[in-house]
Amino acid sequence: MQKILVIQTAFIGDVVLSTSLLASLHNEYPDIKLDILVRKGNEALFNNHPYVNSVLVWNKKVRKYKHWLQILLQIRNTDYDVVINVQRYAATGLWTAFSNAKIKIGFDKNPFSFLFTHKIKHLAEQKGLHEIQKNHALLAAIGDLKLAKPKLYPSIADHQKVAAFQSKPYICIAPASVWFTKQFPVEQWVQFLNEFVFNGVVYIIGGPGDKAIGDAIIAGLNNPQKEVVNLSGQLDFLASAALQEKAVLNYVNDSAPMHFASAVNAPVVAIYCSTIPDFGYGPLSDCSFIVQTTQQLTCRPCGIHGKKACPLGHFSCANSIQMQQLLEPLSQMPQH
């Protein structure tokens, strides 16, 4: 076994979690060549990754199906010994089925799993299992591999990029999410920052599209002495992870920045609104806290993924979270 391809074309948080597979494979087979296939935009996660030989990138926005075919030909021409498909969608199932690999592994929920050499049951409904454990089941087909945690590798340049922000203690908050019902409300972030006591800087992190949320939070603050800086759009994935790594705490939603924190073992407070940790996407850092409503809401969770709006209009899963729940983790941390 010389060449293995891992396919994970989902969103960025899922791709970060798939790095646990790369670590498990490398630890067991340190001499193999490991490639990974991701959607365009996520390839930067693997800059400097010591275990990845090559990154295949599928551009789903430009000539999607023509590029899909080009990727298939690239896979077939590489002659992989093993293809491991983490995705459960038809496009990736066809890549796997027609890959020419000797061993083709994927989940049974993929519509083309009947063409795989190894079809693995996906334990989506089993509570208590993290997503990395569910994904790790794919590796049983090639050995008894030890489960590894996700890991990202910010470069020296990434660390240098954020060094200027690390001269005194700081907290990072990542207030945005693709889904409204996963996003702790702006007014709640404002209340938290107005109430908490911290002798340091607060950095708001996120992508370019998150800048408006960061600006709205800063505009709502009532204490001009507090140092809150909006870095949204200024740091790429790995530089953001490098900043999170040295933070006193990282306050995040159930979204990609939580997985960034896990992948650099940064202390994290994960805030759950409409979703729940039992879905298998909880924080994996050694120092982690979970914040969620203490009310027994019959409508929560309203789905495994977030929604564009609260189906019932009240968004109580977020609005009923108390400030003390956010303040308590900070009281347990040194250097604050």
C-alpha positions in Angstrom: 0.0 0.0 0.0 1.7 3.1 -1.3 -0.9 5.8 -2.2 -4.1 6.7 -0.4 -6.7 9.3 -1.3 -9.1 10.8 1.2 -12.2 12.5 -0.2 -13.9 15.2 1.8 -15.6 17.9 -0.3 -17.9 19.2 2.5 -17.7 22.5 4.3 -14.6 23.7 6.1 -15.4 22.4 9.6 -15.9 18.9 8.2 -12.6 19.1 6.3 -10.8 20.1 9.5 -12.3 17.1 11.3 -11.1 14.9 8.4 -7.5 15.7 9.3 -7.9 13.1 12.1 -8.0 10.5 9.4 -4.7 11.8 7.9 -3.1 11.6 11.3 -4.3 8.1 12.0 -3.1 6.9 8.6 0.3 8.5 8.9 0.8 7.2 12.4 0.1 3.6 11.2 1.7 3.9 7.7 4.4 6.7 7.9 5.8 5.9 4.5 2.6 6.1 2.4 1.8 9.0 0.1 -1.4 10.7 1.4 -3.5 12.9 -0.9 -6.8 14.7 0.0 -9.6 16.0 -2.3 -11.5 19.1 -1.2 -13.7 21.7 -2.7 -12.1 24.9 -3.9 -11.5 27.3 -1.0 -10.5 24.7 1.5 -7.1 23.7 0.0 -5.3 26.4 2.1 -5.9 24.3 5.2 -3.2 22.0 4.0 -0.5 24.5 3.4 2.5 23.1 5.3 0.7 19.9 6.3 3.5 17.4 6.9 1.5 14.3 6.0 -0.2 15.5 2.8 1.6 14.7 -0.5 -0.9 16.5 -2.8 -4.2 18.3 -2.6 -6.8 17.8 -5.3 -9.3 20.7 -5.6 -12.8 20.5 -7.1 -14.1 23.8 -8.3 -17.9 23.5 -7.9 -18.6 27.0 -9.1 -16.9 27.1 -12.4 -17.7 24.4 -15.0 -18.6 22.1 -12.1 -19.3 18.9 -14.1 -16.5 19.4 -16.6 -14.1 19.8 -13.7 -15.7 16.8 -11.9 -14.7 14.7 -14.9 -11.2 16.1 -14.9 -10.8 15.1 -11.3 -12.0 11.6 -12.1 -9.4 11.2 -14.8 -6.8 12.6 -12.4 -7.8 10.0 -9.7 -7.8 7.1 -12.2 -4.4 8.1 -13.6 -2.8 8.3 -10.1 -3.5 4.6 -9.5 -4.3 4.9 -5.8 -4.2 1.7 -3.7 -6.9 3.0 -1.4 -9.7 5.6 -1.8 -11.4 6.6 1.4 -14.6 8.6 0.8 -15.9 10.5 3.8 -18.7 12.1 1.8 -22.2 10.6 1.4 -23.1 12.2 -2.0 -23.3 10.8 -5.5 -20.5 12.9 -7.0 -17.9 11.6 -4.6 -19.4 8.1 -4.8 -18.8 7.9 -8.5 -15.2 9.1 -8.1 -14.7 6.3 -5.6 -16.4 3.6 -7.6 -14.5 4.4 -10.8 -11.2 5.3 -9.2 -9.4 2.1 -10.2 -8.2 1.7 -6.6 -7.8 -1.8 -5.3 -9.7 -0.8 -2.1 -12.7 1.6 -2.2 -14.1 2.6 1.1 -17.1 4.7 1.9 -20.3 5.0 4.0 -23.4 2.9 3.2 -25.5 6.0 2.8 -23.6 7.0 -0.4 -25.9 6.1 -3.3 -23.0 4.4 -5.1 -21.8 2.4 -2.1 -22.8 -0.9 -3.8 -19.8 -0.3 -6.1 -17.3 0.1 -3.2 -15.2 -2.8 -2.0 -16.0 -1.9 1.6 -19.3 -0.3 2.6 -19.3 1.0 6.2 -22.4 1.8 8.2 -22.5 5.4 9.2 -23.6 5.8 12.8 -25.3 9.1 12.3 -27.9 8.6 15.0 -25.7 7.1 17.7 -25.3 9.6 20.5 -22.0 9.9 22.4 -19.9 9.4 19.3 -17.9 12.3 17.9 -17.8 12.8 14.1 -14.1 11.9 14.1 -15.1 8.5 15.6 -17.8 7.9 13.0 -15.3 8.8 10.3 -12.6 6.6 11.9 -14.8 3.5 11.3 -13.8 3.8 7.6 -10.3 2.8 8.5 -11.3 -0.6 9.9 -11.1 -1.9 6.3 -7.3 -1.5 6.2 -6.3 -2.2 9.8 -6.7 -1.5 13.5 -5.6 2.1 13.5 -5.5 4.3 16.6 -7.9 7.2 16.6 -6.0 10.6 16.3 -7.3 14.1 16.9 -7.7 16.6 14.1 -4.6 18.8 13.6 -3.7 21.9 11.6 -0.2 23.2 11.0 0.1 27.0 10.9 3.5 27.9 9.4 6.2 30.1 10.8 4.8 32.9 8.5 1.3 32.4 10.0 2.7 32.8 13.5 4.7 35.8 12.5 1.5 37.3 11.0 -0.3 37.3 14.3 2.7 37.9 16.6 1.9 41.7 16.8 -1.5 40.8 18.3 0.0 38.7 21.0 1.9 41.2 23.1 -0.6 41.0 26.0 -3.3 38.5 27.0 -6.2 38.3 24.6 -9.5 36.5 23.9 -10.9 35.6 20.5 -14.5 35.6 19.6 -15.9 34.2 16.4 -19.5 35.5 16.3 -20.6 34.5 12.8 -22.0 31.3 11.3 -23.3 30.3 7.9 -26.6 29.4 9.6 -28.6 32.0 11.6 -29.8 29.5 14.2 -26.2 28.4 15.0 -25.2 32.1 15.6 -25.3 33.6 19.0 -27.1 36.9 18.6 -25.2 40.1 18.2 -27.0 41.7 21.1 -25.9 38.8 23.3 -22.3 39.2 22.3 -22.6 42.9 23.1 -24.0 42.2 26.6 -21.3 39.7 27.3 -18.5 42.1 26.3 -20.1 44.9 28.3 -20.3 42.8 31.4 -17.1 40.8 31.4 -13.9 41.9 33.2 -10.6 41.1 31.3 -7.3 42.9 31.4 -6.4 42.4 27.8 -7.6 42.6 24.2 -10.6 41.0 22.5 -10.1 40.0 18.9 -13.2 39.4 16.7 -12.3 36.8 14.0 -14.0 35.6 10.9 -14.1 35.9 7.1 -14.5 39.0 5.0 -18.3 38.6 5.1 -18.3 38.6 8.9 -16.9 42.1 9.2 -20.3 43.7 9.5 -21.2 41.6 12.5 -18.0 42.5 14.2 -18.6 46.2 13.5 -22.1 45.9 14.9 -20.8 44.3 18.1 -18.2 47.1 18.6 -20.8 49.7 17.9 -22.9 48.4 20.8 -20.2 48.5 23.4 -20.7 51.1 26.3 -17.2 51.1 27.6 -14.7 52.9 25.3 -11.8 51.7 27.5 -12.3 48.1 26.5 -10.0 47.1 23.7 -12.0 45.2 21.1 -10.5 44.8 17.6 -12.3 43.5 14.5 -9.9 41.3 12.6 -12.6 39.7 10.4 -11.3 39.2 6.8 -7.7 40.1 7.8 -6.4 36.6 8.6 -6.6 33.4 6.5 -7.5 30.0 8.0 -4.1 29.0 9.4 -3.3 32.4 10.7 -6.6 32.5 12.5 -5.8 29.1 14.0 -2.4 30.4 15.1 -4.0 33.4 16.8 -6.6 31.1 18.6 -3.8 28.8 19.8 -2.4 31.3 22.2 -5.6 32.9 23.3 -6.7 32.8 27.0 -10.1 31.6 25.6 -11.9 31.3 22.3 -15.6 32.0 22.3 -17.2 30.3 19.2 -20.5 29.0 17.8 -21.1 25.5 16.7 -19.1 26.2 13.5 -15.7 26.1 11.8 -13.8 28.2 14.3 -14.6 25.6 17.0 -12.9 23.0 14.9 -9.9 25.3 14.2 -9.5 25.6 18.0 -9.7 21.8 18.4 -7.1 21.4 15.7 -4.5 23.5 17.5 -5.7 22.4 21.0 -6.7 25.9 21.9 -8.9 26.6 25.0 -12.5 27.1 23.8 -16.0 28.0 24.9 -18.5 26.4 22.4 -21.9 28.0 22.3 -24.8 25.9 21.1 -28.1 27.5 20.0 -30.3 25.3 17.9 -27.9 22.4 17.6 -26.6 20.2 20.4 -23.2 18.6 21.2 -24.7 15.1 21.0 -24.8 15.4 17.2 -21.1 14.6 17.4 -19.5 18.0 16.6 -18.3 19.0 20.1 -15.0 20.7 20.9 -12.0 18.4 21.2 -9.5 20.7 22.9 -8.1 19.6 26.3 -9.6 22.7 27.8 -13.1 23.2 26.6 -16.4 24.4 27.9 -19.9 24.0 26.4 -22.6 26.7 26.8 -26.2 26.0 25.9 -29.6 26.9 27.3 -30.7 25.3 30.5 -34.3 25.5 29.5 -36.0 22.3 28.4 -37.2 23.4 25.0 -39.3 20.9 23.1 -38.3 22.5 19.8 -34.5 22.0 20.4 -32.8 20.7 18.4 -34.7 21.7 15.3 -32.3 19.9 13.0 -28.8 18.5 12.8 -27.8 21.6 10.8 -28.6 25.2 11.4 -31.5 27.0 9.7 -31.8 30.4 8.1 -34.3 31.5 10.8 -35.9 30.1 13.9 -38.9 28.0 12.7 -41.0 29.3 15.6 -39.8 32.8 15.5 -38.7 33.1 19.2 -35.1 31.8 19.0 -35.3 30.9 22.7 -32.4 28.4 22.3 -30.1 31.4 22.0 -32.0 34.1 23.8 -32.4 32.1 27.0 -28.6 31.5 27.5 -27.5 33.5 30.5 -24.4 35.8 30.7 -23.1 33.9 33.7 -22.7 30.8 31.6 -20.3 32.7 29.4 -18.5 34.5 32.2 -17.9 31.4 34.3 -15.3 29.8 32.0 -13.2 33.0 31.9 -13.1 33.0 35.8 -11.4 29.6 35.6 -8.6 30.7 33.3 -5.2 32.1 34.3 -3.9 35.5 33.0 -7.2 37.3 32.9 
